[in-house]
């Protein structure tokens, strides 16, 4: 199967989302002296800017979580629940474009 430009763009966004979020996550973890997840969650509530982006991502992820099973079934993407796990554990900026990549591949297979 030939990879389309759109698939390449989605995969590039997934890789960029993974790299950019985890670059900062790793720096945060190294600087927080082992504060772990609790310190990370507390940092989300530092000011109005961090609260704004935190709620923005939360509601976008919730919309994705509601849409995902229906769209995955409609387009034939298997193991859709993995994208929710990746979004919660790794980064939504990674899991959403990765799902779109697999969705494009499934649509191409279906013709």
N, C-alpha and C positions, 0 to 999 in steps of 0.2 A: 504494500500500500504506500502510495506517495504521500509525503508530508506536505501539507499546504502551508501557505504563508500565514494564515490565521492560526494554525496549529503551532507553528514556530513562534509566533508572537505570544500566544498564551503560555507556551513552555518557557519562553524567555522571561515573561512576567512572573511566573511561578519561581523560577530560579532567583530572580532579582528580589522577589518578596521574601524568600527564604534567607538569602544572604544579608539583605539590609536589616531585617528584623533581628536575626540572630547575631549579627555583628554587635548591635547595641545590647541585646540581652546578655551576651557573654561579658561585655564590658561592665554592665550593671552588676552582674553576679560577682565579678572580680572586685569591684569597688565597694560592694555592700557588706563585705566581711562576713559572708555566710548567712545573710539575712534570708536568703531563699525566696520562696514563693510569697511568704507573708510580707517581706520588705518590698517585693515587686508590686503586690496589690496595694500596699500603703502608698507607694510612689505614684500610683494612678490617681490619687486623690490629693495631690499637692496643691493644685491651684485650678482655676476655672479652665485653663487651656487643656490641662491633662484630663480633667473630668469630661470636657467636651469631646475630645478625641476618643476617650474610653467609652463613653456612651454611644458615640457614632459607630464605632467598631462593634460594640455589643449588639445594637439594633440591626446593623447590617448582617452580622453573623446569625442572628435569630431569624431574619428573613431568609437567608440562605438555607438555614436548617429546615425551615418550613417548606421551601420550594424544592430542595434537593431530592427528596425521595420520589416526588411526582415526576420531576424532570428526568431523573435517572431511569425510572421505569419507562417513561415515554420514549426516550432515546436509546435505551438498551445499555446504559452504563451499569456494569455490575459492581458490587461491593461499595455502594454509595456511602455507606456508613463510615467507611475509612476516611472519607473527605471531612466528615464532622470531627472524627478523632484527630486528624491532622490539623484541622483548624483550631481546635481547643488546645492541643498539646504543643503544636509547633508554631503555626501562624495562619491566620485567615488570609493574609496577603500571599501565602503559599498555596493553601488548599483550594481557594476559589479559582484562580487561574489554572491550577492543575486539573480540577474538575472540568473546566471549560475545554482544556486540551483533550481529555478523554472523551468528552461529549462530542467534540468535532470529529474525532476518529470514529466514534460509533455512528455518527450521522453519515460519514463518508462510506463506511462499510455497508450501511443500509441502502446507500444509493440515493 
